[in-house]
Amino acid sequence: MNRSDAVNVQTFLNEHPFSPFQWLVFAMCFVIVLLDGFDTAAIGFIAPSLLAEWGITKPALAPVLSAALFGLACGALASGPLSDRLGRRSMLLGSVLLFGAACLGSAFSTSIEYLTVLRFVTGVGLGAAMPNAVTMMGEYCPDSRRATIINLMFCGFPLGAAFGGFLAAWMIPHFGWRSVLLLGGIAPLVLFVLLLIRMPESVRYMVANNQPVARIRAALGRVSSTAADAEAFTMTETAPATGGKGAAVVLSRAYIVGSVMLWITYFMGLVIFYASINWMPILLKDAGLTPQRATLISALFPLGGVGAVVCGVLMDRFNANRIIAACYALTAVSVYFIGQAAGNVGALVFIVFVAGVLMNTAQSSMPALAAAFYPTQGRGTGVAWMLGIGRFGGIAGSFLVAELTRRHFTFAGIFATIAVAGIIACIALLIKQMARPYVANAPVSKAESFGH
C-alpha cells in the first residue's frame, strides 16, 4: 500500500461515531480527574483532626497544606517532556500508581513531617496524572468535539472535591481521619489495575513516533472494525509542526508567545481561584457574617464548574481564545462586585455563585485550549507545563491575600485587587490569538482556528 492509501488517523476519528471504546477511555480519564479533586479537598477536611490528635498549632499545618501544591507543580513540569518521550499510557500508569501508593502510605503517618513528605509525593503523582489524562483524551477525540469532551472530563474535578467533602464529613466521625486517606489511596490502586488492562496508548502518539502498524491498527480497530484492513497510517496536524519534540516545540519560535500567554492565563486564573477558596470564609466572617453562613456562601464558589461543558460547545463552534477571554473578563467584573456586596447577603450569594461559574468555566476550559494549540510531538509538554506553571498561581493567590490583609486592605479593596488577575488573563489570551502560529499558504479550517 502506498503512502496516499494510508489511513489518516485524525480523519478516521473525525468520521466515525464516538465509540464505546472512546467512552471507556473518557471514563478512565474522568475518574483520574475525579480522584485528583477528591484528594485536593480531603486534606482540608482532615486538618482539624490533625490539630487535635498531634497537638500542633495552625501555622504548623501550612507545610502539609502547601506540600501537595508544590508536588503538583513539580509533577506536571517533569511529566510533560517524559510524556512526549515515553508515551501517554506509561506516564498515566506510573502517576496513578505513585499517587495511590503515597496517599495510602500517608494514612499511616505518625508525625506531621512524615505526612508532609508523603503529601508532596502524592502531589507529584497527581500533577503528572492530570495533564496526561487531558492529552490522552484529546488525542482520541474528533476535532469537532474535543473541547466539549475535555471540558466534560474536567467536571470530574469539582465533583471529586464536593464528593470528598461530603464523604470526609461522614467518615471522620465514624472511622477517623486516616480512613479518608485510606480511601484516597485504595481507589487509585484499583483504577491502576483497570488502566493496566484496558488503557491503550494514544493512537496519535504512536503514529507520530512511528510505532508498529499492528499496534496502531489494534487501537483504531477498537474504535471501528473498518481499520482492520489498514496497512499504513498517517496523520495531519492542524497545529504547525516545528521538527522538534517536547520542550523544543513548546519553546520554539512558532509557539513561544502562545506558550507564555497560556502560562500567564492559567497562573492568573489560579490566583483568583485559590485566593477566593482559601480566604473567602475568613473574609466574609470578618465582614460581619456568621461563621456558618460564611462557609455556606464560600462553598458556592467551586460549585460553578458545570458551565465548562457549555463553554466547550462554544469553543468547538467559535474562536476558543475569544470565548475564554470573555469568561475571564466577566470573572474580573463579578469578583470586583463580590467586594461591593458585603452588606447584602442576597446579593452576595448571587454574585459569589456567578463568579464561581465564570471562573471555573474559564479555568476548566484551558486544558482543552492547550491540547488543541500544540502538535502531537509537543502536546504532552505543552499541556503539562501550563498546568504546572499555573499551580504557582495557586500559591501566589494565597500569599497575595495574606499580604493584603496585613496591609489592612478593606474587603472591597481585596476583591478589587484579585479582580485585576482576571483582566490580565483576558489580555494574555487576546495576545495569544494575535500571535497564533502562522503557516504560509495553508488554508485555515474550522479545526485549525480552534486552537490558534
C-alpha positions as CSV (number, residue, x, y, z in Angstrom):
1,M,0.0,0.0,0.0
2,N,1.5,3.4,-0.9
3,R,1.5,6.4,1.3
4,S,-1.5,8.0,-0.4
5,D,-3.6,5.0,0.5
6,A,-2.6,5.2,4.2
7,V,-5.4,5.7,6.8
8,N,-5.3,9.3,8.3
9,V,-5.9,8.7,12.0
10,Q,-7.5,12.1,12.7
11,T,-9.7,11.9,9.7
12,F,-10.7,8.3,10.8
13,L,-11.6,9.7,14.4
14,N,-13.5,12.6,12.8
15,E,-15.6,10.4,10.5
16,H,-16.6,7.6,12.9
17,P,-19.2,8.0,15.7
18,F,-17.8,8.3,19.2
19,S,-17.4,4.6,20.1
20,P,-17.9,2.6,23.3
21,F,-14.1,2.2,23.4
22,Q,-13.6,6.0,23.3
23,W,-16.2,6.4,26.1
24,L,-14.2,3.8,28.1
25,V,-11.0,6.0,27.6
26,F,-13.1,9.0,28.7
27,A,-14.4,7.2,31.8
28,M,-10.9,6.2,32.9
29,C,-9.6,9.7,32.4
30,F,-12.7,11.2,34.2
31,V,-12.0,9.0,37.3
32,I,-8.4,10.2,37.3
33,V,-9.6,13.8,37.4
34,L,-12.3,12.9,40.0
35,L,-9.6,11.4,42.3
36,D,-7.5,14.5,41.9
37,G,-10.4,16.6,43.1
38,F,-11.2,14.2,46.0
39,D,-7.6,14.3,47.2
40,T,-7.2,18.1,46.9
41,A,-10.3,18.7,49.0
42,A,-9.8,15.9,51.5
43,I,-6.6,17.3,53.1
44,G,-8.5,20.4,54.2
45,F,-11.2,18.4,55.9
46,I,-8.8,16.2,57.9
47,A,-6.8,19.3,59.0
48,P,-8.8,19.9,62.2
49,S,-8.4,16.3,63.2
50,L,-4.6,16.6,62.8
51,L,-4.5,19.6,65.1
52,A,-6.4,17.6,67.8
53,E,-4.5,14.3,67.5
54,W,-1.0,15.7,67.3
55,G,-1.4,18.8,69.4
56,I,0.1,21.1,66.9
57,T,-0.6,24.8,66.1
58,K,-2.4,26.1,63.0
59,P,0.8,27.6,61.5
60,A,2.4,24.1,61.7
61,L,-0.2,22.9,59.2
62,A,0.9,25.3,56.5
63,P,3.7,22.9,55.1
64,V,1.2,20.0,54.9
65,L,-1.4,22.1,53.1
66,S,1.1,23.6,50.6
67,A,3.3,20.4,50.1
68,A,0.8,18.9,47.7
69,L,0.6,22.2,45.7
70,F,4.4,22.2,45.2
71,G,4.3,18.5,44.3
72,L,1.5,19.2,41.7
73,A,3.7,21.8,40.1
74,C,6.8,19.6,40.1
75,G,4.9,16.5,38.8
76,A,3.3,18.5,35.9
77,L,6.6,20.2,34.9
78,A,8.6,16.9,34.9
79,S,5.9,14.7,33.3
80,G,5.3,16.7,30.2
81,P,8.6,16.1,28.4
82,L,8.5,12.4,29.7
83,S,5.1,12.0,28.2
84,D,6.3,13.2,24.8
85,R,9.3,10.8,25.0
86,L,7.9,7.7,26.7
87,G,4.2,7.9,25.8
88,R,0.9,8.9,27.4
89,R,0.0,5.4,28.7
90,S,3.2,4.7,30.7
91,M,3.0,8.2,32.3
92,L,-0.6,7.7,33.3
93,L,0.1,4.2,34.8
94,G,3.2,5.5,36.7
95,S,1.5,8.6,38.0
96,V,-1.7,6.8,39.2
97,L,0.4,4.1,41.0
98,L,2.6,6.8,42.6
99,F,-0.2,9.0,44.0
100,G,-2.2,5.9,45.1
101,A,0.7,4.4,47.0
102,A,1.7,7.7,48.5
103,C,-1.8,8.5,49.6
104,L,-2.2,5.1,51.1
105,G,1.1,5.5,52.9
106,S,0.1,8.8,54.3
107,A,-2.8,7.1,56.1
108,F,-0.2,5.5,58.4
109,S,1.7,8.8,59.2
110,T,3.0,9.1,62.7
111,S,4.2,12.7,62.5
112,I,3.5,16.0,60.7
113,E,6.9,15.8,59.0
114,Y,6.2,12.3,57.6
115,L,2.8,13.4,56.3
116,T,4.3,16.5,54.7
117,V,6.8,14.4,52.7
118,L,4.1,12.0,51.6
119,R,1.7,14.8,50.6
120,F,4.5,16.2,48.4
121,V,4.9,12.7,46.7
122,T,1.1,12.4,46.3
123,G,1.1,15.8,44.7
124,V,3.9,14.8,42.2
125,G,1.7,11.8,41.1
126,L,-1.4,13.9,40.8
127,G,0.5,16.7,39.0
128,A,1.7,14.1,36.4
129,A,-1.7,12.4,36.0
130,M,-3.9,15.3,35.2
131,P,-2.1,16.7,32.1
132,N,-1.6,13.2,30.7
133,A,-5.3,12.4,31.1
134,V,-6.1,15.6,29.2
135,T,-3.6,14.8,26.4
136,M,-4.7,11.2,26.1
137,M,-8.4,12.2,25.9
138,G,-7.6,15.0,23.4
139,E,-5.8,12.5,21.1
140,Y,-8.8,10.1,21.0
141,C,-11.3,12.9,20.2
142,P,-12.8,14.1,16.9
143,D,-11.7,17.7,16.2
144,S,-15.3,18.9,16.3
145,R,-16.0,17.7,19.8
146,R,-12.6,18.0,21.5
147,A,-13.3,21.0,23.8
148,T,-16.7,19.7,24.8
149,I,-15.4,16.2,25.8
150,I,-12.3,17.5,27.6
151,N,-14.3,20.1,29.5
152,L,-16.9,17.4,30.4
153,M,-14.0,15.3,31.7
154,F,-12.8,18.2,33.8
155,C,-16.2,18.4,35.6
156,G,-14.7,15.4,37.5
157,F,-12.5,17.8,39.5
158,P,-15.3,19.9,41.2
159,L,-17.4,16.7,41.6
160,G,-14.5,14.9,43.2
161,A,-13.8,17.9,45.5
162,A,-17.5,18.0,46.6
163,F,-17.7,14.2,46.9
164,G,-14.5,14.4,49.1
165,G,-16.1,16.9,51.4
166,F,-19.3,15.0,51.9
167,L,-17.5,11.7,52.4
168,A,-14.9,13.2,54.8
169,A,-17.7,14.8,56.8
170,W,-19.3,11.4,57.2
171,M,-16.2,9.2,57.5
172,I,-14.1,11.2,60.0
173,P,-16.6,10.9,63.0
174,H,-17.2,7.2,62.3
175,F,-13.7,5.9,61.3
176,G,-11.2,8.7,62.0
177,W,-9.2,10.9,59.6
178,R,-7.0,8.1,58.4
179,S,-9.9,6.4,56.7
180,V,-10.2,9.3,54.2
181,L,-6.6,8.8,53.2
182,L,-7.0,5.0,53.0
183,L,-9.9,5.5,50.6
184,G,-7.9,8.1,48.6
185,G,-5.1,5.6,48.3
186,I,-7.0,2.3,47.6
187,A,-9.3,3.8,44.9
188,P,-6.3,4.8,42.5
189,L,-4.7,1.4,43.0
190,V,-7.9,-0.3,41.9
191,L,-8.0,2.1,39.0
192,F,-4.4,1.3,38.2
193,V,-5.3,-2.4,37.6
194,L,-8.1,-1.3,35.2
195,L,-5.7,1.1,33.3
196,L,-3.1,-1.7,33.0
197,I,-5.6,-4.0,31.4
198,R,-7.7,-1.6,29.3
199,M,-5.9,1.8,28.7
200,P,-4.4,1.9,25.2
201,E,-1.5,4.1,24.1
202,S,-2.6,7.3,22.3
203,V,-3.1,6.5,18.6
204,R,-1.8,9.9,17.5
205,Y,1.3,9.4,19.7
206,M,2.0,6.0,18.1
207,V,1.7,7.4,14.5
208,A,3.9,10.5,15.4
209,N,6.6,8.2,16.8
210,N,6.5,5.5,14.0
211,Q,5.4,2.7,16.3
212,P,4.5,-0.7,14.7
213,V,1.5,-0.7,12.4
214,A,0.0,-3.7,14.2
215,R,-0.3,-1.7,17.4
216,I,-1.9,1.3,15.7
217,R,-4.3,-1.0,13.9
218,A,-5.3,-2.8,17.1
219,A,-6.0,0.5,18.9
220,L,-8.0,2.0,16.0
221,G,-9.8,-1.3,15.5
222,R,-11.3,-0.8,19.0
223,V,-12.9,2.4,17.6
224,S,-14.2,0.8,14.4
225,S,-13.6,-2.5,12.7
226,T,-13.1,-0.7,9.4
227,A,-9.4,-0.1,10.5
228,A,-8.8,-3.9,10.4
229,D,-7.5,-3.9,6.8
230,A,-5.2,-0.8,7.0
231,E,-1.6,-1.4,6.1
232,A,-0.2,2.1,6.8
233,F,-1.2,5.1,8.9
234,T,-0.6,8.8,8.6
235,M,-1.6,11.9,10.4
236,T,-2.3,15.5,9.6
237,E,-1.7,18.2,12.2
238,T,-3.9,21.3,12.5
239,A,-1.1,22.8,14.5
240,P,2.1,23.6,12.5
241,A,5.0,21.2,13.2
242,T,8.4,22.5,14.2
243,G,10.5,19.4,13.7
244,G,11.3,19.0,17.4
245,K,9.8,17.1,20.3
246,G,8.5,18.1,23.8
247,A,10.1,21.3,25.2
248,A,11.7,22.1,21.8
249,V,8.2,22.5,20.3
250,V,6.7,24.5,23.3
251,L,9.7,26.9,23.3
252,S,10.1,27.1,19.5
253,R,9.7,30.4,17.7
254,A,6.3,29.5,16.4
255,Y,4.9,28.6,19.8
256,I,6.8,30.6,22.4
257,V,4.4,33.6,22.6
258,G,1.3,31.4,22.7
259,S,3.0,29.2,25.4
260,V,3.9,32.2,27.6
261,M,0.3,33.6,27.3
262,L,-1.2,30.2,28.2
263,W,1.1,30.1,31.3
264,I,0.1,33.7,32.3
265,T,-3.6,33.0,31.8
266,Y,-3.6,29.8,33.8
267,F,-1.4,31.3,36.6
268,M,-3.8,34.3,36.9
269,G,-6.8,32.1,37.0
270,L,-5.5,30.1,39.9
271,V,-4.5,33.3,41.7
272,I,-8.3,34.1,41.7
273,F,-9.4,30.6,42.5
274,Y,-7.1,29.9,45.5
275,A,-7.3,33.5,46.8
276,S,-11.1,33.1,46.9
277,I,-11.4,29.5,48.0
278,N,-8.8,29.7,50.8
279,W,-9.7,33.2,52.1
280,M,-13.4,33.8,51.4
281,P,-14.7,32.1,54.6
282,I,-12.4,34.2,56.8
283,L,-13.0,37.5,54.9
284,L,-16.8,37.0,54.9
285,K,-16.7,36.3,58.7
286,D,-14.6,39.5,59.2
287,A,-17.1,41.4,57.1
288,G,-19.8,40.5,59.7
289,L,-21.3,37.2,58.6
290,T,-21.8,34.3,61.0
291,P,-19.1,31.5,60.5
292,Q,-21.7,29.0,59.2
293,R,-23.2,31.5,56.7
294,A,-19.7,32.5,55.6
295,T,-18.8,28.8,55.0
296,L,-22.0,28.1,53.1
297,I,-21.7,31.1,50.8
298,S,-18.0,30.3,50.1
299,A,-18.9,26.7,49.2
300,L,-20.9,28.1,46.2
301,F,-17.7,29.3,44.5
302,P,-16.2,26.0,43.5
303,L,-19.6,24.6,42.5
304,G,-19.7,26.6,39.3
305,G,-17.6,24.1,37.2
306,V,-20.7,22.8,35.3
307,G,-20.6,25.8,33.0
308,A,-17.4,24.4,31.4
309,V,-19.5,21.9,29.2
310,V,-21.4,24.8,27.7
311,C,-18.2,26.7,27.1
312,G,-16.7,23.6,25.5
313,V,-19.6,23.5,23.0
314,L,-19.0,27.3,22.2
315,M,-15.2,26.6,21.8
316,D,-15.9,23.9,19.3
317,R,-18.0,26.3,17.2
318,F,-16.4,29.7,17.6
319,N,-12.9,31.2,18.3
320,A,-11.9,29.5,21.6
321,N,-9.4,32.2,22.6
322,R,-12.0,34.9,22.5
323,I,-14.7,32.8,24.2
324,I,-12.4,32.1,27.2
325,A,-11.0,35.7,27.2
326,A,-14.6,36.9,27.6
327,C,-15.1,34.5,30.5
328,Y,-12.1,35.9,32.3
329,A,-13.2,39.5,31.7
330,L,-16.6,38.7,33.2
331,T,-14.9,36.9,36.1
332,A,-13.0,40.1,36.8
333,V,-16.2,42.1,36.9
334,S,-18.0,39.6,39.1
335,V,-15.1,39.2,41.6
336,Y,-14.9,43.0,41.9
337,F,-18.7,43.1,42.7
338,I,-18.2,40.4,45.5
339,G,-16.3,43.2,47.3
340,Q,-19.1,45.6,46.8
341,A,-21.9,43.2,48.1
342,A,-20.5,42.6,51.6
343,G,-23.6,44.2,53.4
344,N,-26.2,42.4,51.3
345,V,-26.4,38.6,51.9
346,G,-28.8,38.0,49.0
347,A,-26.6,39.9,46.5
348,L,-23.5,38.2,47.9
349,V,-25.0,34.7,47.4
350,F,-25.9,35.5,43.8
351,I,-22.6,37.2,42.9
352,V,-20.4,34.5,44.5
353,F,-22.2,31.8,42.6
354,V,-22.0,33.8,39.3
355,A,-18.3,34.5,39.9
356,G,-17.7,30.8,40.6
357,V,-19.5,29.7,37.4
358,L,-17.4,32.2,35.3
359,M,-14.1,31.5,37.0
360,N,-14.4,27.7,36.9
361,T,-15.7,27.7,33.3
362,A,-12.7,29.7,32.1
363,Q,-10.2,27.7,34.1
364,S,-11.6,24.3,33.2
365,S,-11.6,25.2,29.5
366,M,-7.8,26.0,29.5
367,P,-6.5,22.4,29.1
368,A,-8.7,21.8,26.0
369,L,-7.3,25.1,24.6
370,A,-3.7,24.0,25.2
371,A,-4.4,20.5,23.8
372,A,-5.6,22.0,20.6
373,F,-2.8,24.6,20.4
374,Y,0.2,22.2,20.2
375,P,1.1,19.4,17.7
376,T,1.3,15.8,18.9
377,Q,5.1,16.0,19.3
378,G,4.8,18.7,21.9
379,R,1.2,18.3,23.3
380,G,2.2,16.4,26.4
381,T,4.8,19.0,27.4
382,G,2.6,22.0,26.4
383,V,-0.5,20.9,28.5
384,A,1.6,19.8,31.5
385,W,3.8,22.9,31.6
386,M,0.7,25.2,31.5
387,L,-0.8,23.2,34.4
388,G,2.5,23.1,36.3
389,I,3.4,26.8,36.0
390,G,-0.2,27.7,36.7
391,R,0.0,25.8,40.1
392,F,2.3,28.5,41.3
393,G,-0.6,30.9,40.8
394,G,-2.4,29.0,43.5
395,I,0.4,29.5,45.9
396,A,0.7,33.2,44.9
397,G,-3.0,33.7,45.4
398,S,-2.9,32.6,49.0
399,F,0.1,34.7,49.8
400,L,-1.4,37.8,48.0
401,V,-4.5,37.9,50.2
402,A,-2.3,37.3,53.3
403,E,-0.2,40.3,52.3
404,L,-3.3,42.5,51.5
405,T,-4.8,41.7,54.9
406,R,-1.5,42.5,56.6
407,R,-1.6,45.9,54.9
408,H,-5.2,46.4,56.2
409,F,-6.9,46.5,52.8
410,T,-10.7,46.7,53.0
411,F,-13.0,43.8,52.0
412,A,-13.8,45.7,48.8
413,G,-10.1,46.5,48.2
414,I,-9.0,42.9,48.5
415,F,-11.5,41.7,45.9
416,A,-10.8,44.6,43.6
417,T,-7.1,43.6,43.6
418,I,-7.9,40.0,43.0
419,A,-10.1,41.0,40.0
420,V,-7.1,42.5,38.2
421,A,-5.8,38.9,37.7
422,G,-8.9,38.3,35.5
423,I,-8.1,41.3,33.3
424,I,-4.5,40.2,32.9
425,A,-5.7,36.6,31.9
426,C,-8.1,38.1,29.3
427,I,-5.4,40.3,27.7
428,A,-3.0,37.4,27.6
429,L,-5.5,35.2,25.6
430,L,-6.1,38.1,23.2
431,I,-2.3,38.4,22.6
432,K,-2.2,34.6,22.1
433,Q,-4.9,35.0,19.4
434,M,-3.0,37.7,17.6
435,A,0.4,35.8,17.8
436,R,-1.0,32.4,16.6
437,P,1.4,30.2,14.7
438,Y,1.3,31.2,11.0
439,V,1.8,28.7,8.2
440,A,2.3,30.3,4.7
441,N,-0.3,29.2,2.1
442,A,-2.1,26.9,4.5
443,P,-5.9,27.2,4.4
444,V,-7.3,27.6,8.0
445,S,-10.0,25.1,8.6
446,K,-12.6,25.2,11.3
447,A,-10.5,22.7,13.3
448,E,-7.3,24.8,12.8
449,S,-8.9,28.0,14.0
450,F,-10.0,26.3,17.3
451,G,-6.6,26.2,18.9
452,H,-4.8,29.1,17.4
